[in-house]
């Protein structure tokens, strides 16, 4: 994935050591150990795509210039801030969703000695981000812009999570609320800003750019995030569990998935009846009926067509960008997700 993976992992160790020796708090051995264990369990466990994207994007923006050790460290530190943000969201998300596993291990709050302490751990993870930014970026001209960026993206993500949660309220299951525009709103705010825009925005700030001049870059990345989530929704139903690493439960969970929105658009009255009666039920027979309807409606074919049209549209938007370096950043993002299987 990235030539910088090793450097990236080394920077994690540095940041962790700094955080557990933060002079603003008088740590005891127990509290230091707790934070170390909590960080190791929740922060570095994923694919690290978001974090590594910062340094990959920054290198592309520097157009082949050799990066100094300082630049590598700072880009890695920003990448880790995004991974910290992700960890904070996931720790709290898992409690809200009452999830059992995350990244192939029990959710943090499921550990016997953790439980609801995980809520405070989530708050700590969120508070580590400005500590990292203050220590390493305070003297940079773009320091305030970084703080603004992280605050704004966090607000957008939490607001997206809210729309998602209030739309799938148990006891108020109403498929008629589900539409493509609602799906896009949830995706844009809950996923696209922090997963797609944030890593590139960090790299642009480090490269001395003003984010106000890159609204079109933001728009393209939000589109990409939307395309990524549609793939996710598709893989939840059609991906092989051994490849995607989880068993999809969007149908049982009454998720506002792209597939159900498309099914609602394409169904006749008879088919709508099947959907309304079976969607959102944990019963295997109900799930099978929904999947059978998806087959009849040829949602696989609809997805294949959507994928190629989205790809063409994204490539066209990217190639219209005046800067070759920015084009390279956007194309590298698109290459990572186009026709992915997991």
N, C-alpha and C positions, 0 to 999 in steps of 0.2 A: 504493500500500500504506500508507505512513505519511507523515504531514506532516513527520516528523522525519528523513527519509532524509538530507537535506543536512547537518543538524547532526550526525547520526550519523557520516557519513563524515569530517567535520571532526575529530571526537573521535578517530577512528582515527589521524589524522596526529599529533595531540598525544601520544597514548599511545605511538605508535611512536618519536617523538622522545625521549620520556622514557626508554623502555626502552634505546635505544642510547646514552644518556648516563647510565645508572644508575651512581651513585657507588660501588656495591658491587663493580664490576668495572672494571679499567683497559683500556678498549677501544683497539685499534689501528685504523688506517684500514681494514685488510683485514677485521678481525672485525666492525667496525661495518657495513661494506658487505654482508658475508655475511648478517648478521641482517636488515638492511633488505630485501635481495632475498628472503630466505626468508619474511619476514613478508608482503611484497607478493604473493608467489606463492601463499601458502597461506591467509592469514587473510581478506582481504576479497572473495574471488572468488565466493562462493556467492550465494544469494538473500537472505541476511541476515535471514531470517524470525525466527529465534530471538532474535537481538539486538534487532531492532526491536520484538519483542513485549514486551520489558521496558518500553520507554518508552510504548508504546501502552497496556499494562496499567496502568502507574503513572498515566497521565493519566485513565483511566477510574476508577481508585480514588479520585482526587482530585475526582471528580464535578463536572467543569466548571471547577474553579478554575484560574486562569492559573498555569502553572508558571514558577518563577523560572529564570534562566539556570543557577544552581547545580544545581537539581533536574534540569534537562534534561541537564547535563553528567554528573552522577552516574548517572542512569538509562542514559545512553548508555555510560558506562564499564562498568557492569554487563553491559549487552548485549554489549559487546565481549569481556568476560571469557568469556561463553558461546561467542562465535564463536572465541575462542582455544582453548577447550576442544574445540570441534568440530574445529578445524584439527589439534590434537594427536592426537585420535582418528583422523582421516582419514589423516594422514601415516603413522602406524604401521599402520593397517588395510590401506592399500594395499600395504605391504611384506608383511604376513602373507598377503594374498590374491593376491599377485603380480600386481596389477592393472596395466593399461597406461595408461588415461586416467582423469582425474577432472575434472569440470566443463569438459569439452571441451578439455583440454590434457593433455600427458603428466604422469603422477604425478611428484611432486617427486623421489622416489628414482630415477626413470628418466632424469633429466637427467645428461649425461655427467660433469659435475664434482661431482655430489652423491652418488649411490650410497648406501652404507650410512651416510654422514654424516647422512642423513635420520633415523636412529635418535636420534642426539644432538639433532638439531633438534627432534624430537618432545618430548624431555625438556625442552629449552629453552622450547618453547611452553607446556608445562605449568607450568614455573617462572615464566613471565611473569605468570600469573594472581595469585599471592599478592603479586608486586611491585606490580601495579596496585592491588590491594585495600589494601595497606599504605599506598601513597602517598596515595590519595584517600579511604579510609574509616576510617583508623586512629582518628580522633576521634569516629566515629559510635557511638551506643549499640549498634547492631546489628552491629558489626564482627566479633565472635566468632561470631555466628550465621551471618554470610556465609561465613566460613572453614569452619565446620562443614558448611554446606550444600554448598559446592563440593566439599569432601573426600568427603562422603557420596555425592553424586551421581556423582562420578568412580569411587568404589569400586563402586557399583551398575552403572555402565556397563561397566567392565572385567570385572566378574563375568558380566554378560550376554553380553559378547563371548566369554568363556571357554566358557559353555554352548554357544554357537553353534559355536565352533571344534571343541570335542570331540565335538559331535553329528555334524558333517560330516567327521570324520576320513577321509582318503583310505585306501582299502583296508578300511574297516570300514563300507561303505555298507549300512545296514540300515534299510529303510523302516519296519519294524515298530516302530522307536523313535518314529516321528513321530506326534504326537497334537496335538489342539487345546490341551491344557494345556501341553505343551512349547512350542508356538508362542507361547502367551501369556506364558510365563515369559521366553523369549528377548526378546520385544518389550518387555515391561514393563521389564526391566532394561537391555537394550542401547540402547533408543531412547526410551521414554516418559518416563523420569525427566529426562533432560537436554534433550530437545526440547520437552516439554510442561510438566512440573512446574517445572523450574528457572527459566524466564523469569518465571512468575507468582510463584513463591516470592521471587525477587529483588525484584519490585515490591511484594509484601506487606511484606517486611522494611523497604524504604525508606519505606513508608507507616506504619511504626510498629506493624505487626501481629506477633503471636506465632504462629509457624507451627504450634505445638501445637494452636492453636484452629481450624486449617483442614485437618484430616485429610480431611474430606469433599471439599474442593476438590482435594486431592492425588488422591483416589480417582477423581474425575470426570475429571481431566486424564490419569490413567493409562489410563482407559477410552478417552478420546479418542485417546491415542497408539496404543492397540491398533487402533482403527478406522482410523486413519491408515495403519498398517502393512498392514492387510488390503487397503486401497485400493492401496497400493504393490505388494503381491503380485499383485493383480488387474491393475494397469496393466503390470506386468512382462510379462505374457502377452498382454493384450488392448489395451494402449495403443499409439497410433501412435508409432513411434520418432522421427519428426520433431517430435512434440508433447512427448513425455516426455524427449527429449534423449539417449536411450541405447537400445541394443538389449538387450532383456531376455534374461538367461541363467540364470534361476533353475532351469529344468528341467535344463539341462546341468550346472549347478553343484551339483546334488543338494541344493538349499536346502530347509529345513523351511518351505515356503511354505504359506500358508493354503489355496491351491488344491489342493496335493497331499494335505493333511490331509483336506480335504473329499472329494476323490476316493477316498481310502482308506476313508472312512466310508460312501460311497455305492456302492462297487463290489461286483459279485458275484465269484465265484471266477475266472471267465474274465477279467473286467476287471482284477482284482488281478494276474493273471499278466502282462497287457500292461504294467501299471504297473511291476511288479518288474523286468521284462526291459528296459524302455526308459528309466526315469527315471534321470537322473544320467549320461547318456552324451552326449558332444559330437557324436555323429553326427546329421546333419540328419533322416535317416529315422526315427530313434528319437524325436527331438523332435516330429516331425510325428505320430507314433503317439500320443504323450502328449496333444498338443493335440486330436487327433481324439477321444480318450477323454473329455477335458474337455467337448467339444462334445456327445457322446452323453449324458454325465451332466448336461448343462445347468448347468454351473458359472456361466455368465453370469447365468442366472436366479436361482441360489442366492445369488450376490453381490448382485444387485439387491434381493432380499428382505432379506438381511443388512443392507445399507446403510440401508434405510428403517426397519427395526426398531431398529438401533443409534441412528439419528438421533432417533427418537421417545423412546427410553430416555434418551438424553443430555439432550434438551430437558426431559424430566420431572424428571430429577435436578437440572438447573440451576435450574429454576423453583421447586424446593423450597427453594433456598438463601435464608436470611433477608435477606441484604444485596443490594440492587438493584445496587450498584456491582460487587460480586463477580459477580453474574449477568451484568452487561454485559461483564466481562472474559471470562468463560467462553463467552458467546454470540459474542463477536467471534472467538475461537479457532475455534469450531465453524463459523462462517460462512466462514472462510478455507479449510476443508478439505472441507466438504460437497459431494458430487458433483464434486470436482475432476477434471480431465482430465490433470493432470501433477503 
